[in-house]
Amino acid sequence: MEENQIAELLIELWRDIQQPAIFWQVGVLALCLIVAGLVSRQVRNVLRRRRAANPELQRGAGEEGLRRVIFPLTALGLVLIARVVLSNWHHVNLFKLAVPLLLAMAVIRLTVHALKRAFPSAGWLASFERFFAFGAWAVVAMQIVGVLPEVIDGLEQVAFTIGKAKVNLWMLIQGVLTVLVTVLVALWIAGVIESRLMRTDGLDPNFKLVFARLSKALLIVVAVAIGLPLVGIDLTALSVFGGALGVGLGFGMQKIAANYVSGFILLLDRSIRMGNLISVGNERGIVSQITTRYTVLKGMTGIESIVPNETLVGSVVQNETFTDPKVRIALPVQVSYASDLQKAMAILVEAARHQPRVMDDPAPGAFVEAFADNGINLQLGFWIRDPAEGTLGIRSAINLEILARFQQEGIEFPFPQREVRILNPAPIGP
């Protein structure tokens, strides 16, 4: 609307308020809002029953978006229809004012929904939602009262040049808003793609992550490339600055870039997957998260270690569950030289077989490892198929049973022994 049209609308609305016919507009508008509320509640109930009938069905991006905009869009449609019908008998200035308000409500809810889908765990989203809603309603209010055109004219007066292109403040604001809108749409589409990929059966989890992140990056680049030309900003004017900035970032962020490239390598070659038990350096744990920059290992103590992806690509990584989850555990035991070795080795094997986590095939075995200074070193070797559950508990249980059986059978553990010889002893007595 132009400024004079808005002024005429407000004047006519003020005249309508002074007439009894305004009750028709208020009543019909209230009826439209009530019907829209009932439709919105019915749609929510249908979606809720649909999820209750199938508990495994997850709430998708389209369903959540529908829940958010069903009321303002339904109310907007009913108001437009009511305006056309009621205009044959009464003025409809109140409906003309309600249309931009309902449209702004739908836009605000859609924008916030897209942000929540793009940044599900962002702590700043609640504050930004209030700020964005306030700004959107402020723009609508300025448009209604006719102040917005004057604000735009003032912003257009602030002009400057970037290279050969002449831009003004209003053009930059339009560019930022257009890019934000296109990026939000791209992030929303990327969220839909990611949710669909994660629910796809038969596709490796690493490939799901790669495709999801590649699609998000590609959509953001396309959104920026589309958004800037829409407001008249030539991308070639920013090419020199972008090239210099890219070179500077390339030298200053080599490690970060290497981590990102390494992240895609890990996701594509599938050498490390979610749930693998790996050891790198002094860190050992289960892979709980793989991002494009780092990998999270959750140790047996519950402590999570953040390992840069470059370290995983450039170091030797022990993956205990890469192709086969079975691992062998060696338990050292030392007995005295006077012990019955055959009986001691049989006790070791029996103690291992009594544990449910120890595999029968390969069977546990006991071996003579070495003849040490104080006793004979034996080794109990056994296999388990669940190393992610930890090995301290099973080691402790086997050691306790070995101790109890050795005490029953009279098998001794050796103590450190030293033989002291005295050379040239001093004479005793006079």
N, C-alpha and C positions, 0 to 999 in steps of 0.2 A: 504494500500500500504506500501511496505518496503521503506527504505530510498533511496536505489539505484534505485528503480522503479520510485519514485517521481523525482529524479534527471534526469533520462532518459526522463520522461514525459516533464519536463521543457525544457530540451535541444531540444527535438523533436518539442515542441511548438515554441521555438525560431527559429528553422529552418523553420517551416511552415510559420511563420510571414514574412520571407524573400522571400517566394514564392508566385506567383499570386494565387495559389490554396487556399490560406487562405481566399480569398473572398467567396469561396464556403461555407467554414465552418461558416464564419461570417453571410453570407446571410441566410443560412439554420437555424442557431441558432436564428437569429433575427425573421425569419418567425415563428419558434416554439414559441417564446415568444409572438409575435403578436397574433397568433392563441389562445394561452393560455389566453391572456388578453381578447380576444373576447368571448371565452367560459365562462370565469369568469364573464364578464359583462352580458352575456345572462342568466346565472344561477341566478345572483343577481336580474335581472329584473323579472324572473319567480317567485322568492320568494317574491319580492315586490308586484307583481300583485296578488299572492296568499293571502297575508295578506290584500291587499286592497279589495279583493272580500269578505273576511271574517274578519271584524275588530276585532272581539272577539278572533281571533286566535293569540296566543302569540308566540313570537319567542323562539323556544326551543334551548336546548344545541346543538343538532345535526345540526340544521340549521345554527346556528352561527358558529360552527366549520367548516361546509362545506364552508361557505362564506370566511373563513380565509385561508383555505388550497387548495381551488379549483385551484387557479392560480399556486402555486409552484408544486402541484402534476400533474396537466395537462401539465405544461411545462416539468416536469421531464419525464413523459411518452412519450411526443413527442420527446424529446431529445434522449431518449433511442432508440426509433424506427428510428429516423433520423441517429443515430450513426451506427446502423446495416446496414441501406441501403447505406449510404454514404461511408462506409468503403470499399465497392467494387471498388471504383474509386479514393478516396482521403484519406489522413490521417484524423483522427478524434480526434486529441489530445485536441482541444478546447472543444469538447463535453465531453471528459473524465474529464476535469477540471470543466465543468459546472454542472456535475451530483452531486458532493458533495456540491456545493454551493446551488443548488436548494433543495437538501435534508435537508441541514441545515436551509434554510428558512422555510421549512414546519415544522420542529421540533420546531423552535423558535415560530412560530405562534401558533402551537398546545399547547405548554407549556404555553404561555401567555393566551391563551383562557381558559385552564384548571384553571389557577390561578384566572382569572376574574370570572369564574363560582363559584369557591370555596370561594373567598373573594370579593363579589361584591362591598362592600363599603369600602375597605381598601385604606387608603390614601398613603401607601407606595408602592402600586402596580406600579404606573407610574415610580418611580425611579428604582424599581427592574426590570421592563421590559427593561429599557435601559441598566442596568448592566448585565442582563442575555444575551441580544442580543450582547453586546460587548464581553462578555466572550465566547459565542458560536462562534462568527466570529473569535475571536482570536485563539480558538482551531482549527478551520478549516484552518486558515492561517498557523499555526504551522505545521499542517499535510501536507499542500501543499508544504511548503518550506523544509520539512524534519526535523524540529527541535523537533517535538513532541516526537519521540522515545527517544531522549537524555534526555528530561525533565522527561519522565516516568522512565528511568533508574536511574536518580538522586533521584527521590522520593522513589524508591524501596530500595535505600541504607539506608534510614532513617527508621530503624526497632526498635521495642521495644516489650515487652511482656505484655499481660493483662491476669493475672492468669497463665494458662498453654498454652494459645494461643499466638503465635508469629505473630505479624502483623507489617506492614510497612505503611508509609504515603500514598503511592499510593493505598494500599488496603483500608485504611480509606476513602480516597477521593472517590474511587469507591463505597464503602459502602454508603457514604452520598448521592452521586448522584443517586445510585440505589434506595435507600429508598425514596429520593425526587421524583424520577420518579414514583415509585409505589404509593406513597402517592398522587401525583398529579392525577394519573389515578383513584385512589380510590375516591378522592374528586370530580373528574369530574363525575364519575358514581353516587356518592351520590347526586350531583347537578341534574343529570338527574332524579334520583328517586324522589327527593324532588319536582321538577317541575311537574312530573307526578302525584304525590300524591296530590299536591295542586290543580290540575285541576280535581281531581276525585270527582264526585258528589255522595252524599249519605253517605259520611264518615265524622264523627265528626272532626271539626278542631283540637281539642286537640289530637286525635289519629293520624292525619296527622303529627303534629309536633313531636309526640313521635316516630313514625315510621321513619320519616326523620332523626332525630338526632341519634336514635339507629343504623340505617343503616350506617350513616356517621362514628360513633365511631367504629362499627364493621369492616367496610372496612379499616379504618386507621390501626387498630390493625393487620388485615390480611396482609395489605401492608407492614408493618414493619416486620412482621414475615416471609414474603416471600423475602423481599429485602435483609435483612442481610445474610441469608444463600447463596444467589446467588453469593456473592463475597467471600465466604469462612469464614465468621465470625460465629463462633459457638455460638448459643444463650445460651448454658449451661455455657459458660465461664462468662456470664454476669448475671447469675441467683443469685449468692450470693450478688453481688453489687446491683442488682435490688431489691432483697428482703430487704436489709438494707435501701435502698433509699425509698422503699414503706412504711416501718415502720416509718421512720422519717417524711415522708410527711403525713402519717396518723395522727401522733400526732400533727404536726404543722399546718395542714390544716383541722382540724375537722369542723370548721364553714363552710368552703367552700364546703367540702364534704357533710355536712348536707344540705346545700342549693341546691346542685345538686340533692341529693336524694329527697329532698322535691319538687324540680321542676318536677321530673318525677312523683311523687305522685300526684301533682296538675294536670298534664296533663292526667294522667290515670284515676283518679277518677272523673274528670270533675266537680268538685265542683266550680271551677272558670274558666270562659271561656272568650274568647275575646269578648269585648263589654259589659261585665257585669259592673254594677254600684255597687261598693263595698266600705265599710268603714272598716278600720283597724286602731285602735289607733286614732290618730288625722288626719289621711289621709283618704280622700274620693275622688273617681274619677272613671273614666271609664277605664277598663283594655284595654290598647292599645297594649301591647306586653307581651308575656310570654316566657321567656328563661329558660334554665336549672338552672340558678343561681339566677335570680331576675325576678320580675314582675313590669311592668311600669304602673302607674296609672296617667291618665291625668285628673287633677282637672277642676272644672268649671271655674276657672280663667285662664286656659291654662298652668298652672305650672304642670310639670310632676314629679311625685315622684317615685323613684326607691326603691321598697320594697323587701328585701331578702325573698326568698321562705320559709326559715325556720320560719320567722315571720308569714306568712300566714298559715302555717301548725300548728304551736303551739299556735296561738292566736284565739280569737273569731272574726270572720269576718262577718260583716253584708252585705249580698249580696241582694241588692234590686231588682235584676232581675234574681234571680236564677231559680225559676220555674214559677213565675208570675210577670210580670213587673208592675202590678198595686200597687200603694202605697197610703196610707192615710196621709193627711196633716192636722194637727190641728192648727187652727188660733185662738189665745186667744183675747178676746175683753172684756173690763170692762165698765159697765154703772152705772149711779148713782142709788141710791135706789128709787128715785122719778120717774124713767123711766117706761114706759109701756113695760114689759118684752116680752109679746107676739108679739107686733109690732117690737121690737128690734130683736127678734129671726127670725121673718119672713123676715126682711130686710137682715139679714146675709145669709139666705138660697137663697134669690133672687140674691144677689150679687154674690154668688158662681155659680148659674145656668147661669148667663149671660156670663161666661167665657167658650170659646169653648173647653178648655183642661179639664174641669171638667166633670167627667163621670156622666151619668144619672142613671146608675145602677152599684154599689150602689149609691143611691141618696144622695146629701149633707144634712147635718142635723145640727141643733143648739141645744146646751145643756147648762143647768145651772150647772156650775162647782163648785162654792163655793161662800159663802157670806164673802167677805173680809172686811177689816177695812174701806175702803173708798168707796166701791161700790160692785156691784155684778159681779162676774167673769163668763163670757159666753165663750163657745168654739164652733167655727165653724169647723166641720169636713167634708172633701170632698176627693174624690179619683181622681187620675190622672193615666194615663197609660204610660206616657212618662217621668219618673223621670230623665232620662239622659239629658233632655232639661233644667233642673234646676227648682228651685221652687221660686227663688227670684222675678222673673217677675210676676208670677201669684199671689203671696202674695201681692205685691205692688198694682196690679190692683184691687184686691178685697178690700184691705184696703182703696184705694181712693174712690171706689164706696160706701163703708160703711160710710165713713166720709161725703160724699155729701148727702146721704140719711138721715143720723142722723141729719144733719143741717136742712134739709127740714122738718123733722117730729118733731123737737124740742127735740130730745133725747140727753141728755148731757153725756159727759164723766166726771167722778168724778175727783176732785182734792184732794190732800192729806188734810185731816181735823184733827185738834187736838183740844181737849177740855181742857182748862186751868182753874183750880179751885184755888182760893186764900184762904188759910186757915189762920184764925186769922188776919184779915186785920188790919193794923195800924189805929188808930183813926185819923179822919180828923179834923183839927182845934184845937184851945186851949180848 
